Amino acid sequence: MAAAAVAAPGALGTLQAGRARLVAACCARLGPGWRLPGSLMGPRVASAIWARGWAAAAGGSAPRRGYSSEVKTEDELRVRYLEEENRGIVVLGINRAYAKNSFSKNLIKMLSKAVDALKSDKKVRTIIVRSEVPGIFCAGADLKERVKMNPSEVGPFVSKIRAVINEIANLPVPTIAAIDGLALGGGLELALACDIRVAASSAKMGLVETKLAIIPGGGGTQRLPRAIGMSLAKELIFSARVLDGQEAKAVGLISHVLEQNQEGDAAYCKALDLAREFLPQGPVAMRVAKLAINQGMEVDLVTGLAIEEACYAQMNPQGSVRAGRLTGRIEDAEDSPTHIRWSGPGLVAPVHAARASGGKERGDLRGQSISHANLKN
């Protein structure tokens, strides 16, 4: 594909080459071994060691409702892997009550460490970002700490906040921000980095940096216009206006608004309901769908469609699976994160995949361990 684009004459060839590079980059994001559509060999299974997540901290505090035992290094960020029917959902709970959950050096370091572990954990299906402090989501950067910094430290600190928020935006699984309280400045930028935002009607949200004679520095000038449109984003940033949950829903900043409950966690409860809806879906499909949407939104429609084609080809290589519902589940494996075990309703494949099912003309591949390479023509 790329070679053909390079060979095309003039400006059209340049444009096609650029599109080919974007599509190739998209495939690269899928991991080692993914190929462009039309590749003769198809994806290959790569060897790697799966991340096992973090072991539960000994002597941690008692688990809260719906939570498993805690996994944490310090109290400012609590990382919990939910159990039983919620297995696969991970909750990042910010817990700096004395500083309104503002970003400190330590909190940013812990967020970075947590995200780094989660992005390589194939057991993670959905991540919820929430506050464990009533009435507060995140108040942005810790200005009291910033005042004590040397001028040479401020720039790198803001850059680190931006980098961590970008890491959250680039997580391969769905992310949900549960906004049950104040989300200002960097706090709203953190929420904007999530795929879905839900909020209580009493929550307050805004990019208020212009009141401090600065501008949003954690991605707000880029993600807010993409979420609600350029004109309205400019209006909100220029005015430093703060919206409540109903107003945020009206402008499209959040997907769901709820009346706050007595526990103060209405948004979190809704986020948990959404995460449960995601759990039955194919885990590989969820990751590839997110990649296709995110990459496609940054390019023109023609290139976006090419990205979709490249992603779809990885789910259905060479059109080899034409019937049945794909219910791939990534299971424990010692060396193969791209090895998929199909389970659930029978996966009916045509004759060229029959070798994976013992040579039958149309095989039921349920419960068998197969790789993408087994399903190519």
C-alpha positions as CSV (number, residue, x, y, z in Angstrom):
1,M,0.0,0.0,0.0
2,A,2.7,2.4,1.0
3,A,4.8,1.6,-2.0
4,A,1.9,2.2,-4.4
5,A,1.3,5.6,-2.7
6,V,4.9,6.6,-3.1
7,A,4.9,5.7,-6.8
8,A,1.8,7.9,-7.5
9,P,2.7,11.2,-9.2
10,G,2.7,14.7,-7.9
11,A,0.7,16.1,-4.9
12,L,-1.8,13.1,-5.0
13,G,1.1,10.7,-4.4
14,T,2.4,12.8,-1.5
15,L,-1.1,12.8,0.0
16,Q,-1.5,9.1,-0.4
17,A,1.9,8.5,1.0
18,G,1.0,10.5,4.1
19,R,-2.3,8.6,4.5
20,A,-0.4,5.3,4.2
21,R,2.0,6.4,6.9
22,L,-0.9,7.3,9.2
23,V,-2.5,3.9,8.6
24,A,0.8,2.1,9.1
25,A,1.3,4.1,12.4
26,C,-2.2,3.0,13.4
27,C,-1.3,-0.6,12.8
28,A,1.9,-0.2,14.8
29,R,-0.2,0.9,17.8
30,L,-1.9,-2.5,17.7
31,G,1.4,-4.1,18.7
32,P,4.1,-6.1,17.1
33,G,3.1,-8.2,14.2
34,W,0.1,-6.3,13.0
35,R,0.1,-5.6,9.2
36,L,-1.7,-3.5,6.7
37,P,-4.6,-5.0,4.8
38,G,-3.4,-7.0,1.9
39,S,-0.3,-8.3,3.6
40,L,0.5,-11.8,2.4
41,M,1.5,-13.1,5.9
42,G,-1.1,-11.4,8.1
43,P,-0.5,-10.7,11.8
44,R,1.9,-12.9,13.7
45,V,1.9,-13.9,17.3
46,A,4.6,-12.0,19.2
47,S,6.2,-13.2,22.4
48,A,6.0,-11.1,25.5
49,I,5.4,-11.4,29.2
50,W,2.0,-10.3,30.3
51,A,1.8,-7.8,33.1
52,R,0.1,-9.4,36.1
53,G,-0.9,-6.1,37.8
54,W,0.1,-5.1,41.3
55,A,-0.1,-7.4,44.3
56,A,-2.5,-6.2,47.0
57,A,-0.8,-4.0,49.6
58,A,-0.6,-5.8,53.0
59,G,-2.3,-4.1,55.8
60,G,-4.3,-1.8,53.6
61,S,-7.5,-0.2,54.8
62,A,-10.8,-2.1,54.6
63,P,-12.3,-2.2,51.2
64,R,-15.2,0.1,50.4
65,R,-18.5,-0.9,48.8
66,G,-18.0,-2.7,45.5
67,Y,-14.2,-2.8,45.9
68,S,-11.6,-5.5,46.2
69,S,-8.7,-5.1,48.5
70,E,-6.6,-2.0,47.8
71,V,-3.5,-1.8,45.6
72,K,-1.6,1.3,46.4
73,T,1.7,2.9,47.4
74,E,0.3,5.8,49.3
75,D,-3.1,7.1,50.3
76,E,-3.2,10.0,47.7
77,L,-4.1,7.5,44.9
78,R,-5.9,4.3,45.4
79,V,-5.9,1.7,42.7
80,R,-8.5,-1.0,43.1
81,Y,-9.2,-4.0,40.9
82,L,-12.9,-4.9,41.3
83,E,-13.9,-8.5,41.8
84,E,-16.6,-11.0,41.1
85,E,-19.1,-9.7,38.5
86,N,-17.1,-6.5,38.2
87,R,-13.8,-8.3,37.4
88,G,-11.9,-6.4,34.7
89,I,-12.9,-3.0,36.0
90,V,-10.2,-0.9,37.7
91,V,-10.9,2.3,39.8
92,L,-8.4,5.1,40.2
93,G,-9.4,7.0,43.2
94,I,-7.8,10.4,44.0
95,N,-7.6,11.0,47.7
96,R,-6.0,14.4,48.6
97,A,-8.8,15.9,50.7
98,Y,-6.6,18.5,52.4
99,A,-5.6,19.9,49.0
100,K,-8.9,19.4,47.1
101,N,-7.3,16.5,45.1
102,S,-5.0,19.0,43.4
103,F,-2.0,17.7,41.4
104,S,1.2,17.5,43.5
105,K,4.5,16.1,42.3
106,N,3.8,13.0,44.3
107,L,0.3,12.4,43.0
108,I,1.5,12.9,39.4
109,K,4.3,10.4,40.0
110,M,1.8,7.9,41.4
111,L,-0.7,8.4,38.5
112,S,2.1,7.9,36.0
113,K,3.1,4.6,37.7
114,A,-0.4,3.4,37.9
115,V,-1.2,4.2,34.2
116,D,2.1,2.5,33.1
117,A,1.0,-0.7,34.9
118,L,-2.6,-0.6,33.6
119,K,-1.8,0.0,29.9
120,S,0.1,-3.4,29.7
121,D,-2.3,-5.4,31.8
122,K,-4.5,-7.5,29.4
123,K,-6.9,-8.3,32.2
124,V,-8.1,-4.7,32.5
125,R,-11.3,-4.0,30.6
126,T,-12.4,-0.6,31.7
127,I,-10.9,2.1,33.9
128,I,-12.9,4.5,36.1
129,V,-11.3,7.7,37.3
130,R,-13.0,9.1,40.4
131,S,-12.5,11.1,43.6
132,E,-12.7,9.6,47.0
133,V,-13.2,13.0,48.6
134,P,-16.8,14.1,48.8
135,G,-17.7,17.2,46.7
136,I,-14.3,17.3,44.9
137,F,-13.1,15.6,41.7
138,C,-9.8,17.5,41.1
139,A,-9.0,21.2,41.6
140,G,-6.1,21.2,39.1
141,A,-2.5,21.9,39.9
142,D,-1.4,22.3,43.5
143,L,-0.7,26.1,43.5
144,K,0.6,26.1,47.0
145,E,3.2,23.6,46.1
146,R,4.0,25.5,42.9
147,V,4.6,28.7,44.8
148,K,7.4,26.9,46.6
149,M,9.1,25.7,43.4
150,N,12.1,27.3,41.8
151,P,11.2,29.0,38.5
152,S,13.2,26.3,36.7
153,E,10.9,23.6,38.2
154,V,7.6,25.0,37.1
155,G,7.9,24.2,33.4
156,P,9.0,20.6,33.9
157,F,6.2,20.1,36.4
158,V,3.5,21.4,34.0
159,S,5.0,19.2,31.3
160,K,4.8,16.2,33.5
161,I,1.1,16.9,34.3
162,R,0.5,17.1,30.5
163,A,2.4,13.9,29.9
164,V,0.4,12.0,32.5
165,I,-2.9,13.3,31.1
166,N,-1.8,12.2,27.7
167,E,-0.9,8.8,29.0
168,I,-4.5,8.4,30.4
169,A,-5.9,9.6,27.0
170,N,-3.8,6.9,25.3
171,L,-4.8,4.0,27.5
172,P,-6.0,1.2,25.2
173,V,-9.2,0.4,27.1
174,P,-12.3,2.5,27.7
175,T,-11.9,5.1,30.4
176,I,-14.7,6.9,32.3
177,A,-14.4,10.0,34.4
178,A,-16.9,10.0,37.3
179,I,-17.3,13.7,38.3
180,D,-19.1,13.9,41.7
181,G,-17.7,17.3,42.6
182,L,-15.5,20.2,41.6
183,A,-13.4,19.7,38.4
184,L,-11.5,22.9,37.6
185,G,-8.4,23.5,35.5
186,G,-6.3,20.4,35.3
187,G,-9.1,18.5,37.0
188,L,-11.3,19.1,34.0
189,E,-8.4,18.4,31.6
190,L,-8.0,15.0,33.4
191,A,-11.7,14.3,32.7
192,L,-11.4,15.4,29.1
193,A,-8.7,12.8,28.6
194,C,-11.2,10.1,29.4
195,D,-13.4,8.5,26.8
196,I,-16.7,9.1,28.6
197,R,-17.6,11.7,31.3
198,V,-20.5,11.4,33.7
199,A,-21.3,14.0,36.4
200,A,-23.7,14.8,39.2
201,S,-25.9,17.8,38.6
202,S,-24.2,19.5,41.6
203,A,-20.7,19.1,40.1
204,K,-18.9,22.2,38.9
205,M,-16.6,22.2,35.8
206,G,-14.5,24.8,34.1
207,L,-11.1,25.7,32.6
208,V,-10.5,28.8,34.7
209,E,-6.8,29.4,34.0
210,T,-7.4,32.8,32.3
211,K,-8.4,34.1,35.7
212,L,-4.8,33.5,36.7
213,A,-3.4,35.2,33.6
214,I,-2.3,31.8,32.1
215,I,-3.9,29.3,29.8
216,P,-4.9,25.6,30.2
217,G,-1.6,23.6,30.0
218,G,-2.8,20.0,30.3
219,G,-4.5,19.6,26.9
220,G,-7.6,21.7,27.6
221,T,-7.1,24.1,24.6
222,Q,-7.1,21.0,22.3
223,R,-9.5,18.5,23.9
224,L,-12.3,20.9,24.9
225,P,-12.9,22.1,21.3
226,R,-12.9,18.5,20.1
227,A,-15.5,17.7,22.7
228,I,-17.9,20.7,22.4
229,G,-16.8,22.6,19.3
230,M,-14.4,25.4,18.7
231,S,-16.6,28.5,19.2
232,L,-18.1,27.3,22.5
233,A,-14.8,26.1,23.8
234,K,-13.3,29.5,23.2
235,E,-16.2,31.2,25.0
236,L,-15.7,29.0,28.0
237,I,-11.9,29.4,28.1
238,F,-12.0,33.2,27.5
239,S,-14.6,33.7,30.2
240,A,-13.2,31.1,32.7
241,R,-16.9,30.1,33.1
242,V,-17.8,27.3,35.5
243,L,-20.7,25.0,34.5
244,D,-22.8,22.8,36.7
245,G,-23.8,19.3,35.6
246,Q,-26.9,20.2,33.8
247,E,-25.1,23.0,31.8
248,A,-22.3,20.7,31.0
249,K,-24.7,18.1,29.7
250,A,-26.5,20.7,27.6
251,V,-23.2,21.7,25.8
252,G,-22.1,18.1,25.3
253,L,-19.2,18.2,27.8
254,I,-20.5,15.1,29.6
255,S,-22.6,12.2,28.4
256,H,-24.8,11.7,31.5
257,V,-26.0,13.9,34.4
258,L,-27.5,12.6,37.6
259,E,-29.0,14.0,40.7
260,Q,-26.5,13.5,43.5
261,N,-27.3,10.8,46.1
262,Q,-26.9,10.8,49.8
263,E,-23.5,9.0,49.5
264,G,-22.2,11.6,47.1
265,D,-21.2,9.1,44.5
266,A,-24.0,9.2,41.9
267,A,-21.6,9.8,39.0
268,Y,-19.4,6.9,40.2
269,C,-22.4,4.6,40.4
270,K,-23.4,5.5,36.8
271,A,-19.8,5.0,35.6
272,L,-19.8,1.6,37.2
273,D,-23.1,0.7,35.4
274,L,-21.5,1.8,32.1
275,A,-18.4,-0.2,32.8
276,R,-20.5,-3.3,33.5
277,E,-22.2,-2.8,30.1
278,F,-18.8,-3.0,28.4
279,L,-17.6,-6.2,30.2
280,P,-19.5,-8.7,28.0
281,Q,-18.1,-7.3,24.7
282,G,-15.0,-8.7,23.0
283,P,-11.9,-7.3,24.7
284,V,-9.8,-7.1,21.6
285,A,-12.6,-5.5,19.6
286,M,-13.0,-2.9,22.3
287,R,-9.3,-1.9,22.1
288,V,-9.2,-1.9,18.4
289,A,-12.5,0.1,18.1
290,K,-11.1,2.8,20.5
291,L,-7.9,3.0,18.4
292,A,-9.8,3.3,15.2
293,I,-12.0,6.1,16.6
294,N,-9.2,8.0,18.2
295,Q,-6.9,7.9,15.2
296,G,-9.7,8.5,12.7
297,M,-10.9,11.7,14.4
298,E,-7.5,13.3,13.8
299,V,-7.5,12.9,10.0
300,D,-9.7,13.5,7.0
301,L,-12.6,11.1,6.3
302,V,-10.8,9.2,3.5
303,T,-7.8,8.5,5.7
304,G,-10.1,7.7,8.7
305,L,-11.8,5.1,6.6
306,A,-8.5,3.6,5.6
307,I,-7.6,3.4,9.3
308,E,-10.9,1.7,10.0
309,E,-10.2,-0.8,7.2
310,A,-6.7,-1.5,8.7
311,C,-8.2,-2.1,12.1
312,Y,-11.1,-4.2,10.9
313,A,-8.7,-6.4,9.0
314,Q,-7.0,-7.3,12.2
315,M,-10.3,-8.5,13.7
316,N,-11.3,-10.3,10.6
317,P,-8.0,-11.1,8.7
318,Q,-8.5,-11.7,4.9
319,G,-12.3,-11.9,5.5
320,S,-11.8,-15.4,6.9
321,V,-14.4,-15.3,9.6
322,R,-17.7,-14.7,7.9
323,A,-20.3,-16.2,10.3
324,G,-20.8,-16.4,14.0
325,R,-20.3,-13.9,16.8
326,L,-16.7,-13.2,17.7
327,T,-16.5,-13.5,21.5
328,G,-12.7,-13.4,22.0
329,R,-11.5,-13.4,25.6
330,I,-7.9,-12.7,26.4
331,E,-7.0,-15.3,29.0
332,D,-3.9,-16.0,31.0
333,A,-0.8,-16.8,28.9
334,E,2.8,-16.9,29.9
335,D,4.3,-15.5,26.7
336,S,1.6,-14.5,24.2
337,P,-0.5,-11.4,24.7
338,T,-1.8,-11.6,21.1
339,H,-2.9,-15.2,21.5
340,I,-6.7,-15.3,21.8
341,R,-8.8,-18.0,23.2
342,W,-12.3,-18.0,21.7
343,S,-15.1,-18.9,24.1
344,G,-18.9,-18.7,24.3
345,P,-21.1,-19.4,21.3
346,G,-19.5,-21.4,18.6
347,L,-17.3,-19.6,16.1
348,V,-18.2,-21.0,12.8
349,A,-15.4,-20.6,10.2
350,P,-15.1,-21.6,6.6
351,V,-13.1,-24.5,5.3
352,H,-9.7,-22.7,5.2
353,A,-9.9,-22.3,9.0
354,A,-11.0,-25.9,9.5
355,R,-7.4,-27.0,10.2
356,A,-7.8,-25.1,13.6
357,S,-10.8,-27.3,14.4
358,G,-9.4,-30.7,13.4
359,G,-10.1,-30.7,9.7
360,K,-13.8,-30.4,9.6
361,E,-15.4,-28.5,6.7
362,R,-17.1,-26.0,9.0
363,G,-15.6,-26.2,12.5
364,D,-16.9,-25.1,15.8
365,L,-13.9,-23.3,17.3
366,R,-15.4,-22.8,20.7
367,G,-12.9,-23.2,23.5
368,Q,-10.0,-23.7,21.2
369,S,-6.8,-21.6,21.3
370,I,-6.2,-20.0,17.9
371,S,-4.2,-17.1,16.6
372,H,-5.0,-14.7,13.8
373,A,-2.5,-16.5,11.7
374,N,-4.7,-19.6,11.8
375,L,-7.6,-17.7,10.3
376,K,-6.0,-16.2,7.3
377,N,-6.5,-17.6,3.8
